[in-house]
Amino acid sequence: MLKGSCLCGAVNYEIHSELELGPIIICHCSKCRKANGTAFATNSSINTQDFKLVSGEKALAEFESTPGVFRVFCKHCGSPLYSKRRLMPEVIRLRIGTLDTAIESKPTLHAFVGSKAEWYEIHDELPQHTEWP
């Protein structure tokens, strides 16, 4: 089991899964950059049924950033927690930075490097994809 929370601690969650996390992807798209206020977002897809909100349901807010795509965050501290798609209700994309439990998994690739921040340089050997792989 993995545990996570927002910056202010109002929202706490757990992930109950044998696999725990899917592949960790570093996304450089402009929407992820805007939503996180930095050069990229680090996300992992997990099964919605494995995500358990422990506390803070009333602290959650969501924003429809693209038709059918919702970014969920804490309305008190602004921490981005995950995103979800109307057409894929079985999956959420967890923001890995909100995990409190240490993980051994490492990022697997960079996505949307065609629109990455011009001031950021990638210095690892992970595969880079101009768009979504």
C-alpha positions as CSV (number, residue, x, y, z in Angstrom):
1,M,0.0,0.0,0.0
2,L,1.1,3.5,-0.8
3,K,0.0,6.7,1.0
4,G,-0.1,10.3,-0.2
5,S,-1.4,13.7,0.7
6,C,-1.6,17.3,-0.4
7,L,0.7,20.1,0.9
8,C,-1.6,21.2,3.7
9,G,-2.6,17.7,4.8
10,A,-6.3,18.2,4.2
11,V,-6.4,15.4,1.6
12,N,-5.0,12.0,2.3
13,Y,-5.2,8.9,0.1
14,E,-4.0,5.3,-0.2
15,I,-3.3,3.1,-3.2
16,H,-4.2,-0.5,-2.7
17,S,-2.8,-2.6,-5.6
18,E,-0.5,-5.5,-6.2
19,L,1.3,-3.5,-8.8
20,E,0.9,-0.2,-6.9
21,L,1.9,2.1,-9.8
22,G,1.9,2.0,-13.6
23,P,4.7,3.4,-15.7
24,I,6.0,6.8,-14.4
25,I,5.9,9.3,-17.2
26,I,7.4,12.8,-17.2
27,C,5.0,15.0,-19.2
28,H,6.3,18.3,-20.7
29,C,3.0,19.4,-22.3
30,S,2.0,23.0,-21.8
31,K,-1.1,22.1,-19.7
32,C,1.0,20.0,-17.2
33,R,3.5,22.8,-17.0
34,K,0.8,25.4,-16.3
35,A,-1.1,23.1,-13.8
36,N,2.1,22.4,-11.8
37,G,3.9,25.7,-12.2
38,T,7.1,24.0,-13.3
39,A,8.9,22.4,-16.3
40,F,6.9,19.1,-16.2
41,A,4.6,16.9,-14.3
42,T,5.5,13.4,-13.2
43,N,2.5,11.1,-13.4
44,S,1.6,7.4,-13.1
45,S,-1.6,5.8,-14.3
46,I,-3.4,3.7,-11.7
47,N,-6.7,1.9,-11.6
48,T,-9.4,4.1,-10.1
49,Q,-10.6,1.2,-7.9
50,D,-7.2,1.0,-6.3
51,F,-7.3,4.7,-5.2
52,K,-8.9,5.2,-1.8
53,L,-9.5,8.7,-0.4
54,V,-8.9,8.5,3.3
55,S,-9.8,12.1,4.2
56,G,-10.5,15.4,2.6
57,E,-13.3,14.8,0.1
58,K,-14.7,18.2,0.8
59,A,-11.3,19.8,0.2
60,L,-11.1,18.4,-3.4
61,A,-11.9,20.6,-6.4
62,E,-11.5,19.9,-10.1
63,F,-11.0,21.9,-13.2
64,E,-11.9,20.8,-16.7
65,S,-8.6,21.7,-18.5
66,T,-9.6,20.1,-21.8
67,P,-13.1,18.8,-22.7
68,G,-13.5,15.6,-20.8
69,V,-10.2,15.9,-18.8
70,F,-10.4,17.0,-15.2
71,R,-7.5,18.0,-13.0
72,V,-8.2,17.3,-9.3
73,F,-6.5,19.4,-6.6
74,C,-6.8,20.5,-3.0
75,K,-8.8,23.8,-2.9
76,H,-7.0,24.9,0.3
77,C,-3.3,24.5,-0.7
78,G,-3.6,24.0,-4.5
79,S,-1.7,20.8,-4.6
80,P,-2.4,18.9,-7.9
81,L,-3.3,15.4,-6.9
82,Y,-4.5,13.6,-10.1
83,S,-6.3,13.9,-13.3
84,K,-9.2,11.9,-14.8
85,R,-10.9,11.5,-18.1
86,R,-14.6,11.2,-18.7
87,L,-14.0,8.5,-21.4
88,M,-11.6,6.5,-19.2
89,P,-13.3,6.4,-15.7
90,E,-11.3,3.2,-14.8
91,V,-7.9,5.1,-14.7
92,I,-6.6,8.2,-12.9
93,R,-3.2,9.8,-13.5
94,L,-1.6,10.3,-10.1
95,R,0.8,13.2,-9.5
96,I,3.8,11.2,-8.0
97,G,5.0,14.2,-6.1
98,T,2.1,13.8,-3.7
99,L,3.2,10.4,-2.5
100,D,4.3,10.2,1.1
101,T,5.5,6.5,0.8
102,A,8.9,6.0,-0.7
103,I,8.8,4.1,-4.0
104,E,11.5,2.2,-5.9
105,S,9.9,2.8,-9.4
106,K,11.7,5.3,-11.6
107,P,10.4,7.4,-14.5
108,T,10.3,5.5,-17.8
109,L,10.1,8.2,-20.5
110,H,9.5,11.9,-21.3
111,A,6.3,12.8,-23.2
112,F,5.5,15.9,-25.2
113,V,9.1,17.1,-25.4
114,G,8.1,18.9,-28.6
115,S,6.4,21.5,-26.4
116,K,8.7,21.4,-23.4
117,A,9.9,24.6,-21.7
118,E,12.7,26.1,-23.7
119,W,14.6,27.0,-20.5
120,Y,14.7,23.3,-19.3
121,E,17.2,20.8,-20.5
122,I,16.7,17.1,-20.2
123,H,19.9,15.4,-18.8
124,D,19.0,11.8,-18.6
125,E,18.9,8.8,-21.0
126,L,15.2,8.1,-20.8
127,P,13.4,7.9,-24.2
128,Q,12.0,11.2,-25.4
129,H,8.7,11.5,-27.4
130,T,7.6,14.6,-29.2
131,E,4.0,13.7,-28.5
132,W,2.2,11.1,-26.4
133,P,3.9,7.7,-27.1
